[in-house]
């Protein structure tokens, strides 16, 4: 569970993060301009795709991507990350180069088509100012965006971002006006992610991912990050969204060793049981006991030397943070296999003072003497 709190907001959770933590199917939708589209990093969809990949790596889940286009439809999913999980994360990138908040609002119904997302992140502002809109107009258009999303996707959390740091102060007034309107605070926000005065709407000060200053090493031009900059932003977003929760536990164990070699009195024995699932896996015997002389370790190894003929039955458990599995083993410890004794070596008769006596070789097994019968 992800918890965020500031002086003006109650504790809240994000279903998208909770689902990924539980390795359930999850959908992230991002709307906005070229920085959402991933200009200069379109192969990964910038911070959008890279954030999805961070979650996929975290939960060992496949990450698929769809990109929205001006035809009003999404592309077929392509893979951004492979994972061993059965369920997948779907990232839907609806960022369009050059678009203002109003442009997004016109096409929003199409962008929201398809499966309901678990989290929506939005980023516009640069093009609003470039188009000559005032900070107050920009804030009004953001409110229109929020209203339209809430009408189409009620209850889905919406995160509005402050984009990224640009090599110009001309955008600062618009983002400060947005922060003041939604949270009552100026930038930079502390904490960087805050609940706003609108239910299910949050403001994330993503400019902080860049240290609140324009850095040439992270930018491809005065406005757009390069691949390193988008990765820095994705890492920052991931850290903010996953604050306060443990990584996913992974797959529970499944015991794959279902039979074991037989035990034999007096013969050294070693057998390691195996199981699939997230490591570390710990082993234990929960019922019964292995044969006398055999021990069982937490690593799943049976070892030792059986000391007597006996029946045995025991149940083992393999467990990790995600769950546990059990399996029963039972059988009989075998007596030693006697060597073949040819009759030309074993002399069954012995002469003694002119008389012949039959010799019956004997061996002691489990405290009892038994005759050895020669084989021909």
C-alpha positions in Angstrom: 0.0 0.0 0.0 1.3 3.4 -0.9 0.8 6.2 1.6 1.2 9.9 1.0 0.4 12.6 3.5 0.9 16.4 3.8 -0.5 19.0 6.1 -3.6 19.4 4.0 -4.3 15.9 2.7 -5.4 12.6 4.1 -3.7 9.3 3.6 -4.5 7.8 0.2 -3.5 4.8 -1.9 -2.9 4.3 -5.6 -4.6 1.2 -7.1 -2.1 1.0 -9.9 0.8 0.5 -7.5 -1.1 -1.9 -5.3 -2.0 -4.0 -8.3 1.6 -4.2 -9.5 2.8 -5.0 -6.0 0.3 -7.9 -6.0 1.4 -8.8 -9.6 -2.0 -8.2 -10.9 -2.8 -6.7 -14.4 -2.4 -2.9 -14.2 -2.9 0.0 -16.7 -1.1 3.3 -16.7 -2.4 6.1 -19.0 -0.4 9.2 -19.7 -1.8 12.2 -21.6 -0.2 15.4 -22.7 2.4 17.0 -25.0 5.7 16.1 -26.5 7.4 15.5 -23.2 4.7 12.8 -22.5 5.2 11.5 -26.0 8.9 11.1 -25.3 10.3 13.5 -27.9 13.9 12.4 -28.6 13.2 9.1 -26.8 10.2 7.8 -28.7 11.5 4.2 -28.7 10.8 4.2 -25.0 8.0 6.8 -24.9 10.2 8.9 -22.6 9.4 8.9 -18.9 6.1 7.2 -19.6 7.5 4.0 -21.0 10.5 4.1 -18.7 8.3 4.4 -15.6 6.3 1.4 -16.8 9.6 -0.5 -17.2 10.7 0.4 -13.7 7.4 -1.1 -12.3 7.9 -4.2 -14.6 11.4 -4.7 -13.2 10.2 -4.2 -9.7 7.5 -6.9 -10.0 9.2 -9.0 -12.7 6.2 -8.5 -14.9 6.0 -8.0 -18.7 5.3 -4.4 -19.8 3.4 -3.7 -23.0 2.9 -0.3 -24.6 0.2 1.3 -26.8 0.6 4.7 -28.5 -2.3 7.0 -29.4 -2.3 8.8 -32.7 -4.3 11.5 -34.4 -6.3 8.9 -36.2 -8.0 8.5 -32.8 -6.9 5.0 -32.1 -4.1 3.2 -30.2 -1.5 1.1 -31.9 -1.3 -2.6 -31.2 0.7 -3.4 -28.0 4.4 -3.8 -28.3 6.8 -5.0 -25.6 8.9 -2.7 -23.5 10.0 -5.2 -21.0 9.8 -9.0 -20.5 9.2 -10.6 -17.2 8.3 -14.0 -15.8 4.9 -13.0 -14.4 1.8 -14.2 -16.0 0.0 -10.9 -15.8 1.2 -7.7 -17.5 1.5 -4.0 -17.1 0.0 -1.9 -20.0 1.3 1.6 -20.6 -0.9 3.7 -22.8 1.0 6.8 -24.2 -1.3 9.5 -25.4 1.2 12.3 -25.6 1.2 14.5 -28.8 3.9 16.9 -29.8 2.9 20.6 -29.8 -0.4 20.0 -28.1 -1.9 22.4 -25.5 -4.3 21.3 -22.7 -7.2 22.4 -24.9 -5.9 20.1 -27.8 -5.9 17.2 -25.4 -9.4 18.1 -24.1 -10.8 18.0 -27.7 -9.5 14.4 -28.1 -9.8 13.2 -24.6 -12.8 11.0 -25.2 -10.8 9.0 -27.7 -7.7 8.9 -25.5 -9.8 7.4 -22.7 -11.4 4.8 -24.9 -10.7 1.1 -24.2 -10.0 -0.5 -20.8 -10.3 1.7 -17.8 -6.8 2.8 -16.5 -5.8 2.3 -12.9 -3.9 5.6 -12.9 -3.8 8.6 -15.2 -0.8 11.0 -15.3 -1.1 14.3 -17.3 1.5 16.7 -18.4 0.9 19.9 -20.4 1.8 23.6 -20.0 4.7 24.4 -22.2 2.6 24.7 -25.3 -0.1 26.6 -23.5 2.3 29.4 -22.7 3.9 29.2 -26.1 0.4 29.6 -27.6 -0.1 32.8 -25.6 -2.5 31.6 -22.9 -2.2 33.3 -19.6 -1.4 31.3 -16.4 -5.1 31.6 -15.3 -6.3 30.3 -18.7 -3.9 27.4 -18.4 -5.3 26.6 -14.9 -8.9 26.8 -16.3 -8.1 24.4 -19.1 -6.6 21.9 -16.5 -9.8 22.1 -14.6 -11.7 21.3 -17.7 -9.4 18.3 -18.3 -10.0 17.0 -14.7 -13.8 17.4 -15.0 -13.8 15.4 -18.3 -11.6 12.6 -17.0 -13.6 12.3 -13.8 -16.9 12.1 -15.8 -15.4 9.3 -18.0 -13.4 7.4 -15.4 -14.9 8.1 -12.0 -12.8 7.1 -9.1 -9.6 6.8 -11.1 -6.7 8.8 -9.6 -5.4 11.7 -11.7 -1.9 13.0 -11.2 -1.2 16.4 -12.8 2.6 17.0 -13.3 4.6 20.2 -13.5 6.4 18.9 -16.6 10.2 19.3 -16.5 12.6 22.2 -16.0 13.1 24.2 -19.1 15.9 26.6 -20.0 13.5 29.5 -19.6 11.6 31.1 -16.7 8.6 32.0 -18.9 6.8 28.8 -17.8 7.3 29.2 -14.1 4.3 31.5 -13.5 1.9 29.0 -15.1 3.1 26.1 -13.0 3.1 28.2 -9.8 -0.4 29.3 -10.6 -1.4 25.7 -11.0 0.2 24.6 -7.7 -1.4 27.5 -5.8 -4.8 26.8 -7.2 -4.8 23.1 -6.5 -2.8 22.8 -3.3 -2.5 26.3 -1.9 1.3 26.1 -2.1 3.9 27.5 -4.4 6.6 25.5 -6.1 8.6 23.6 -5.2 6.1 21.4 -3.4 7.0 19.6 -0.1 6.2 16.8 -0.3 6.6 16.6 -4.0 3.4 14.6 -4.5 0.3 16.2 -2.8 -3.4 15.6 -2.8 -5.3 18.6 -4.1 -8.6 20.3 -3.2 -10.3 18.0 -5.7 -11.1 14.4 -4.8 -8.8 11.8 -6.5 -6.7 14.5 -8.0 -3.0 15.0 -7.1 -0.2 17.3 -8.1 3.3 15.9 -8.7 6.1 18.4 -8.9 8.1 16.5 -11.5 10.5 19.5 -11.9 12.2 18.2 -8.8 13.4 15.1 -10.7 15.8 17.5 -12.4 16.9 19.3 -9.2 14.7 22.3 -10.2 17.4 23.5 -12.5 18.0 23.0 -16.2 20.9 20.6 -16.7 22.4 20.2 -20.2 23.5 16.7 -19.4 19.8 15.7 -19.1 18.4 17.7 -22.0 18.4 17.4 -25.7 17.4 21.0 -26.2 16.1 23.9 -24.1 12.8 22.1 -23.4 13.0 18.3 -23.9 14.9 15.8 -21.9 17.2 13.3 -23.5 17.1 9.6 -22.7 19.1 10.1 -19.5 16.8 12.9 -18.5 13.6 10.8 -19.1 15.2 7.9 -17.2 16.0 10.3 -14.3 12.4 11.4 -14.3 11.1 7.9 -14.5 13.3 6.8 -11.6 12.1 9.7 -9.5 8.4 9.1 -10.3 8.8 5.4 -9.5 10.5 6.2 -6.1 7.7 8.7 -5.2 4.9 6.3 -6.1 6.4 3.3 -4.4 7.3 5.0 -1.2 6.3 3.1 1.9 5.8 -0.4 0.5 7.9 -3.5 0.1 8.8 -4.9 -3.3 6.4 -7.6 -4.6 7.0 -11.0 -3.1 7.2 -12.8 -6.4 5.9 -16.3 -7.2 5.1 -18.8 -4.3 7.1 -22.0 -4.4 6.0 -25.2 -6.2 7.9 -28.3 -5.2 9.2 -30.1 -8.3 11.0 -33.0 -6.7 8.2 -35.5 -6.3 10.2 -38.7 -5.9 13.5 -39.4 -4.2 16.0 -42.3 -4.7 15.6 -45.2 -2.2 17.4 -45.4 1.1 19.7 -48.3 1.9 21.0 -49.4 5.3 24.7 -48.4 5.6 24.9 -46.6 2.3 25.7 -42.8 2.4 22.8 -40.7 1.0 22.5 -37.2 -0.4 19.5 -35.7 -2.2 18.5 -32.0 -2.6 14.9 -31.2 -3.1 14.0 -28.6 -5.7 11.2 -26.1 -6.1 10.3 -23.2 -8.4 9.4 -19.7 -7.1 11.0 -16.6 -5.8 14.2 -17.0 -3.8 15.0 -17.5 -1.0 13.0 -20.7 -0.4 13.2 -22.3 3.0 12.5 -26.0 3.6 11.3 -27.8 6.7 9.7 -31.1 7.7 6.2 -30.5 9.2 5.1 -34.1 9.8 6.9 -37.4 10.4 10.6 -38.1 10.2 13.1 -39.2 7.6 14.9 -42.6 8.3 17.1 -42.8 11.3 20.5 -41.4 10.4 19.2 -39.0 7.8 18.9 -35.2 8.5 17.1 -32.5 6.5 18.4 -29.0 6.1 16.7 -25.6 5.5 18.2 -25.7 2.0 16.2 -28.8 1.2 19.0 -31.4 1.5 18.5 -34.9 2.8 21.8 -36.4 3.9 23.4 -39.0 6.1 23.5 -42.8 6.3 20.5 -44.9 7.2 21.3 -47.1 10.2 18.5 -49.7 10.1 15.8 -51.3 8.1 12.4 -49.4 8.7 9.4 -47.9 7.1 9.3 -44.0 7.0 6.9 -41.2 6.1 7.4 -37.5 6.3 5.9 -34.2 4.9 8.1 -31.4 3.7 7.2 -27.7 3.3 8.9 -25.2 0.9 8.1 -21.6 1.8 8.9 -18.0 0.7 7.4 -14.6 1.2 4.7 -15.3 -1.3 3.4 -18.6 0.0 4.2 -22.3 0.6 3.9 -25.8 -0.9 3.9 -29.2 0.7 4.8 -32.8 -0.5 4.7 -36.2 1.2 7.5 -38.8 0.9 7.1 -42.4 2.2 8.8 -45.8 1.7 10.9 -48.5 3.3 14.7 -48.4 3.9 16.2 -51.3 1.9 18.4 -53.9 3.4 21.9 -54.1 2.0 22.3 -56.0 -1.3 24.5 -59.0 -0.6 27.4 -59.7 -3.0 27.2 -62.6 -5.4 29.2 -65.5 -4.1 30.2 -68.0 -6.7 30.1 -71.7 -5.6 33.7 -72.2 -6.8 34.8 -69.7 -4.2 32.5 -70.7 -1.4 33.2 -74.2 -0.2 30.0 -75.5 1.3 31.7 -78.6 2.9 34.5 -79.0 5.3 36.4 -82.2 6.2 37.2 -82.7 9.8 38.8 -85.8 11.2 37.7 -87.9 8.2 34.2 -86.6 8.3 32.6 -84.0 6.0 30.4 -81.3 7.5 28.2 -78.8 5.6 29.0 -75.1 6.2 26.2 -72.6 6.1 27.6 -69.0 5.8 25.6 -66.5 7.8 25.4 -62.7 8.0 23.9 -60.5 10.7 21.2 -58.1 9.5 19.3 -55.8 11.9 20.5 -57.9 14.9 19.5 -61.2 13.4 21.6 -63.9 11.8 20.6 -65.1 8.4 21.9 -67.9 6.2 23.6 -67.0 2.9 22.5 -69.2 0.1 25.1 -69.5 -2.7 23.9 -68.8 -6.2 25.0 -70.8 -9.2 
